[in-house]
Amino acid sequence: MQKLSLGIVGAGVMGKMVGLFALSRGHRVTYFDNNPILFDGTQEKIIPCSLVAAGMLSPFCELEKADLIISKLGEDSLPLWEGISKDFDGSFYFDRKGGIVVSHPEDKNEVFNLLRKLKQHNLRHVCEEVSKIKLNSLEPDLSSSFMEALYFPNEGHVDPLSFQKAFVEKIIPQCDECHFNTEVLDIGPHKIETNKGHYSFDYVIDCRGLGANKDLGSLRGVRGEVIKVQAPGVKISRPVRLMHPRYQIYVVPRPKDCYLIGATSLESEDFSPVSVRSALELLSALYSLNSSFSEARILEMNVQCRPAFTSNNPKIIFSKGGGLIRVNGLYRHGYLISPKLAEVLLDRMIGNLESHSPFFECCSWEDL
Ligand SMILES: Cc1cc2nc3c(=O)[nH]c(=O)nc-3n(C[C@H](O)[C@H](O)[C@H](O)COP(=O)(O)OP(=O)(O)OC[C@H]3O[C@@H](n4cnc5c(N)ncnc54)[C@H](O)[C@@H]3O)c2cc1C
């Protein structure tokens, strides 16, 4: 197999996945990112999108709003995440206990809508309608006001922060070079220009997320807000989604009795702090899952903008003459779909992706 040198710009979840799979195929990898190698929130910079994310891996629940291609990419990514977790000796928090969807009785229609979408796509079998008793055995600490729920046994979640740490320990030492805290000023086929020098590669892979918006005119940012709390008094072990006509709020378990509550979705490229309205909505939803959350301690409130194209689906764009590949528009699905997207990109790079593959529709060609 042809071994290529890759310059990956952006070490968010997409860049990480491309590098990880490229190394396992014997390619050589150099990273460039304007953030520090380990972003732990103590830096003065704004926390990058991949670290603000909730890390839910829910290909079926997402069908409520997303296209089938997202669900397919996500479904194929789950076993890849399992493989990564195994290769990393379980050194980051990854769980595949499934996910729960609940609604308050007055919002039951939202759950029916999700069921209808699943039926439309012949995916009704991916979830179980569970009674109050079964719900209680799955998640005893959920409020007793929920009379029933949907249980998606095959979904999962990952903790982005612990994945980042594990990635730095396991993958970074295998790279040719890493240029963190380095602003990339320009990229083109085979070439990267930074404030420190010029570099050339067989392929440049642009994984800059919203940072690529000058080169990708149709890319926009969709604001999302999350709150992290610590609640030793409550034990919820799976992501729980609360369906609501105006918003969908989820609570995702994190290590050390922490929970991430997310996320708003606002059509705006606004990076200002979490609004009072959003905080009230997120925290009220949390409280309605279990009133003991009232004693939780708020650890963080974070904001980021998801990189999205008009369709809200991702694109892998290949330059006509070779030498540059852009992958972007992961929107609210970066963790869910990046493993499979990285495989698709690397297969296509060496001309191995069949044109009848369902994933071919993510690929496009551009004169660059
Ligand atoms: C609130 C919220 C909740 C979310 N929850 C989930 C979830 O539960 N599940 C899920 O699958 N997805 C979720 N997402 C979506 C996910 O975070 C994004 O899809 C993902 O981060 C996109 O990854 P990326 O690598 O393409 O871009 P990014 O994560 O933005 O990474 C791009 C990297 O490139 C670097 N960069 C940019 N420009 C330059 C430059 N000029 N020079 C050098 N470096 C540069 C940036 O610093 C960054 O490190 C959520 C997002 C938000 C905001």
The ligand as an ORCA input file, in Angstrom:
! r2SCAN-3c Opt
* xyz 0 1
  C     -22.565     22.402     22.731
  C     -22.142     21.334     21.771
  C     -22.479     20.012     22.042
  C     -22.096     19.005     21.142
  N     -22.400     17.700     21.427
  C     -22.044     16.715     20.562
  C     -22.356     15.360     20.847
  O     -22.941     15.040     21.882
  N     -21.995     14.408     19.943
  C     -21.329     14.730     18.789
  O     -21.043     13.814     17.999
  N     -21.011     16.015     18.509
  C     -21.354     17.010     19.353
  N     -21.056     18.318     19.071
  C     -20.455     18.637     17.762
  C     -18.953     18.506     17.745
  O     -18.369     19.195     18.803
  C     -18.453     19.077     16.415
  O     -19.106     18.433     15.352
  C     -16.947     18.858     16.300
  O     -16.257     19.523     17.326
  C     -16.408     19.300     14.952
  O     -15.097     18.797     14.913
  P     -13.963     19.363     13.970
  O     -12.728     18.601     14.328
  O     -14.449     19.354     12.561
  O     -13.802     20.912     14.356
  P     -13.251     21.551     15.711
  O     -13.645     20.734     16.856
  O     -13.664     22.978     15.687
  O     -11.660     21.464     15.553
  C     -10.963     22.300     14.678
  C      -9.549     22.534     15.211
  O      -8.826     23.313     14.251
  C      -8.132     24.332     14.909
  N      -7.951     25.462     13.975
  C      -8.918     26.201     13.371
  N      -8.368     27.147     12.576
  C      -7.030     27.000     12.687
  C      -5.907     27.680     12.137
  N      -6.056     28.720     11.292
  N      -4.661     27.275     12.470
  C      -4.468     26.224     13.312
  N      -5.491     25.534     13.873
  C      -6.746     25.920     13.569
  C      -9.048     24.699     16.087
  O      -8.353     25.352     17.113
  C      -9.544     23.320     16.513
  O      -8.653     22.708     17.443
  C     -21.383     19.349     19.953
  C     -21.025     20.666     19.723
  C     -21.398     21.663     20.616
  C     -20.989     23.084     20.352
*
